[in-house]
């Protein structure tokens, strides 16, 4: 009995040591050096202890997800998301390579990489402007939203089959679902991280939930009625919450099971032009970022919803149109109508890189990383071209004709492979994939 108690004590001690190491490494990676020193001193943990960036956040997020799963098992299955794994959804493939460490390389002159050649194909047309697109987390589906109020869902495997030069199975239709349930243009889309649910935010002040496992479904099975134009939507990685960026200056946080709305009580002073163009969660949900019409990029705590950093003049007086996190959650990539694409360090708010040479002053376009974060992609409106930069050197490495009539409105890259979607004012949707 005493031996068992001793073994238990030793195991607990080892667990505490591992936890202390993760806490110190987490604080240090996020540039909270003073706090890291204090914890290291109090727990006798080496200050330079090594741990993968954001390992603590990943473990906490997984623990919360498991705890909720155990608590809600048998409850959620009878309510919102008893949608199974239809269409093989939810099994995310391993990424091709790990994300780029933007802080590791100082002198990058002359080391730009070449962006691989891509082939492109016209997929479909909406009846009005194609305004937005979003890939599913597993990269198996992509959805597009239009000013005609419709949403088209494409299956990537069917797109690739359609692009084969010697397809023997006749014409292939990559559109597997079309949804009609909004009365105003679609602004943004997102996929539930585990279930076959697609959400849309629109100018009719609603967020709608579509079950794409059902071939006959045309309408939403649930609706959130907001008070403002819903400009952007983002699911929490757990799937239990979603954020809505609206004409209101503070993101609206919704519980997807109860639809209860939460607003942060701890917010900075934001002027009348603070409408949110885009909101995105980080990969663990520990933070989210907003890009606003007042030109600001704001970082928010994913638990308390407090604003932890505001970069007020990120894009001067021009609108900030998009913002997204790097995979390691240490940097944010933003785009604005000042024609600048910028990379910011989260811990300090420092501007790390600028990607220049593409003009965007008219549309609410975005800049995106490719799936490996080695390249940044955006639009040049005057030349109607897709522009690609080396993410580390910030050198422009490619400019390709968009093949749209008029500049694209939106560009979205697959999270799992070398492929992306462009949406145009010409109503068309195009798919691009690396030549193999």
Order of alpha helices (4+ residues) and beta strands (2+ residues): alpha-alpha-alpha-beta-beta-beta-beta-alpha-beta-beta-beta-beta-beta-beta-beta-beta-beta-beta-beta-beta-beta-beta-beta-beta-beta-beta-beta-beta-beta-beta-beta-beta
